[in-house]
């Protein structure tokens, strides 16, 4: 996570030097679609000076606050900050750009703002759903895992159940949500095996469910003891035999 924070901070800070008076006609959003008479009314030099300072501040504040949250709270909070902070910052930039010149096209001002706020809403929704605990419910003849990546597993589909002390090293997330200690969805291990994770918190040992078709699901609760879930599940399955 710390390398991601540093990398993004450098990226944002360097963006301030990307656009110049020579290439603004082609690269600067909003300005590149203005009519020529509107460009003459726009204080490009002053805006580019602000644009550079904005990105330097964005990069440095992202670095300082991101590392602060990472080491004083946790990776999840730092991840949320990294996703939302740039969107809020660019919303401010889009609004602030109005003061540098007149634009006869209101869409050039309000459309970026709408896109930014929709993006912010989408990110907030993803994190709300992703961070919500996905519970494991033991039914009469099946396991029900709640959540976006949840599923129903019949007892008859289960090949084995066991507790494992360590989650396999993950190489890549193929389809899922991941931030800090929360990992949900489909992943590939370092050995190239596909595995489904419903890890609500960094609580070990966790439950490993292997289905008869070979698919593996690793589950870890946030509030309940994984051992108690495992014991209740074994007792339920044994009572059904």
VEXKOLPA-13854 format. One line per field, with one value per residue (C-alpha): residue number from 1; residue in three letters; y, x, z. Coordinates in pm, whole numbers, plus 50000, padded with zeros to 5 digits. Layout:
# VEXKOLPA-13854
n (NUM;...)
res (ala;...)
v (Y;...)
u (X;...)
w (Z;...)
# end
This chain:
# VEXKOLPA-13854
n (1;2;3;4;5;6;7;8;9;10;11;12;13;14;15;16;17;18;19;20;21;22;23;24;25;26;27;28;29;30;31;32;33;34;35;36;37;38;39;40;41;42;43;44;45;46;47;48;49;50;51;52;53;54;55;56;57;58;59;60;61;62;63;64;65;66;67;68;69;70;71;72;73;74;75;76;77;78;79;80;81;82;83;84;85;86;87;88;89;90;91;92;93;94;95;96;97;98;99;100;101;102;103;104;105;106;107;108;109;110;111;112;113;114;115;116;117;118;119;120;121;122;123;124;125;126;127;128;129;130;131;132;133;134;135;136;137;138;139;140;141;142;143;144;145;146;147;148;149;150;151;152;153;154;155;156;157;158;159;160;161;162;163;164;165;166;167;168;169;170;171;172;173;174;175;176;177;178;179;180;181;182;183;184;185;186;187;188;189;190;191;192;193;194;195;196;197;198;199;200;201;202;203;204;205;206;207;208;209;210;211;212;213;214;215;216;217;218;219;220;221;222;223;224;225;226;227;228;229;230;231;232;233;234;235;236;237;238;239;240;241)
res (unk;unk;unk;unk;unk;unk;unk;unk;unk;unk;unk;unk;unk;unk;unk;unk;unk;unk;unk;unk;unk;unk;unk;unk;unk;unk;unk;unk;unk;unk;unk;unk;unk;unk;unk;unk;unk;unk;unk;unk;unk;unk;unk;unk;unk;unk;unk;unk;unk;unk;unk;unk;unk;unk;unk;unk;unk;unk;unk;unk;unk;unk;unk;unk;unk;unk;unk;unk;unk;unk;unk;unk;unk;unk;unk;unk;unk;unk;unk;unk;unk;unk;unk;unk;unk;unk;unk;unk;unk;unk;unk;unk;unk;unk;unk;unk;unk;unk;unk;unk;unk;unk;unk;unk;unk;unk;unk;unk;unk;unk;unk;unk;unk;unk;unk;unk;unk;unk;unk;unk;unk;unk;unk;unk;unk;unk;unk;unk;unk;unk;unk;unk;unk;unk;unk;unk;unk;unk;unk;unk;unk;unk;unk;unk;unk;unk;unk;unk;unk;unk;unk;unk;unk;unk;unk;unk;unk;unk;unk;unk;unk;unk;unk;unk;unk;unk;unk;unk;unk;unk;unk;unk;unk;unk;unk;unk;unk;unk;unk;unk;unk;unk;unk;unk;unk;unk;unk;unk;unk;unk;unk;unk;unk;unk;unk;unk;unk;unk;unk;unk;unk;unk;unk;unk;unk;unk;unk;unk;unk;unk;unk;unk;unk;unk;unk;unk;unk;unk;unk;unk;unk;unk;unk;unk;unk;unk;unk;unk;unk;unk;unk;unk;unk;unk;unk;unk;unk;unk;unk;unk;unk)
v (50000;50243;50205;50274;50592;50712;50623;50808;51108;51132;51087;51366;51603;51545;51614;51980;51999;51806;52086;52401;52703;52530;52206;52333;52369;51990;51852;52082;51959;52232;52470;52242;52261;52639;52863;53086;53402;53228;53120;53484;53563;53274;53362;53054;53163;53226;52902;52694;52849;52747;52408;52338;52448;52245;51922;51980;52028;51729;51504;51617;51610;51270;51138;51284;51204;50862;50744;50898;50707;50388;50377;50536;50363;50085;50002;50008;50370;50466;50291;50479;50806;50729;50662;50959;51239;51288;51295;51569;51758;51750;51858;52167;52222;52205;52458;52687;52701;52920;53216;53226;53319;53325;53020;53050;52677;52593;52223;52271;52374;52161;51838;51769;51844;51599;51332;51389;51361;51052;50899;50989;50830;50515;50483;50540;50274;50021;50074;50061;49729;49593;49676;49548;49213;48915;48665;48287;48143;47773;47652;47320;47165;47435;47713;48060;48322;48671;48958;49049;48748;48520;48191;47897;47573;47252;47019;46749;46966;46989;46762;46886;47144;47252;47541;47681;47895;48095;48236;48138;48413;48597;48692;48873;48969;48852;48979;49124;49386;49425;49684;49634;49313;49284;49060;48943;48781;48569;48559;48361;48235;48254;47892;47984;47824;47999;48062;48252;48470;48606;48757;49016;49067;48947;48675;48343;48055;48084;47836;47654;47497;47266;47168;46841;47022;47132;47497;47642;47915;48074;48250;48467;48649;48992;48964;48591;48341;48137;47836;47859;47881;47575;47377;47466;47375;47036;46955;47051;46843;46543;46567;46555;46231)
u (50000;50280;50427;50084;50052;50399;50336;50004;50150;50431;50183;49952;50240;50393;50061;50102;50393;50221;50008;50173;50054;50171;49976;49674;49474;49496;49525;49338;48981;48722;48975;49029;48659;48621;48557;48849;48683;48623;48987;49090;48877;49026;49334;49530;49861;49707;49510;49816;50000;49710;49692;50057;50022;49702;49870;50177;49951;49737;50041;50208;49887;49795;50137;50129;49767;49774;50078;49941;49612;49793;50013;49780;49454;49464;49487;49110;49073;49382;49231;48901;49091;49299;48984;48773;49024;49135;48771;48684;49001;48923;48565;48713;48946;48655;48458;48757;48838;48531;48707;48977;48756;48413;48272;47957;47911;47771;47814;48192;48162;47881;47939;48279;48121;47839;48086;48301;48009;47874;48220;48233;47891;48000;48323;48134;47880;48152;48327;47999;47904;48258;48319;47981;48022;47919;47781;47776;47437;47387;47057;46880;47061;47293;47537;47431;47702;47554;47691;47773;48004;47798;47642;47438;47631;47438;47587;47585;47819;48087;48390;48576;48572;48873;49034;49357;49612;49725;49557;49747;49962;49753;49910;49621;49255;49059;48715;48647;48694;49009;49128;49337;49233;48906;48917;48605;48565;48782;49159;49455;49720;50093;50078;49817;49517;49180;49017;48715;48772;48510;48750;48570;48862;49214;49099;49281;49237;48976;48732;48820;48532;48625;48342;48322;48389;48726;48640;48762;48601;48787;48572;48662;48408;48454;48235;48194;48463;48562;48612;48255;48119;48324;48205;47839;47871;48031;47763;47487;47628;47681;47321;47196;47376)
w (50000;50086;49736;49583;49789;49686;49320;49304;49484;49228;48942;49059;49133;48788;48612;48697;48453;48174;48028;47894;47698;47380;47421;47623;47301;47264;47618;47856;47902;47845;47695;47395;47305;47346;47053;46960;47093;47429;47448;47424;47732;47930;48142;48041;48194;48537;48521;48433;48727;48953;48779;48864;49228;49260;49149;49364;49665;49568;49535;49859;50067;49928;50030;50381;50466;50297;50492;50812;50779;50679;50987;51245;51150;50887;50515;50466;50576;50373;50068;50102;50133;49822;49619;49731;49793;49427;49310;49560;49466;49092;49164;49330;49032;48787;48992;49049;48677;48618;48781;48512;48223;48071;47898;47690;47709;48052;47984;47987;48353;48489;48298;48463;48802;48736;48624;48934;49175;48999;49024;49393;49449;49263;49465;49792;49691;49604;49936;50131;49973;49986;50352;50470;50644;50431;50680;50658;50748;50820;50678;50698;50405;50282;50361;50253;50214;50189;49982;49624;49587;49807;49706;49829;49887;49950;50212;49942;49728;49997;49964;50272;50549;50750;50932;50787;50968;50667;50357;50038;49892;49634;49300;49134;49184;48880;48984;49323;49592;49796;50044;50354;50531;50334;50027;49846;49507;49281;49309;49180;49416;49359;49242;48978;49151;49144;49480;49605;49910;50147;50397;50609;50845;50914;51153;51155;51134;50859;50714;50393;50201;49914;49682;49497;49169;49309;49378;49706;49916;50206;50462;50759;50975;51128;51439;51499;51583;51278;51504;51635;51280;51183;51488;51429;51062;51132;51390;51147;50863;51091;51216;50857;50777)
# end
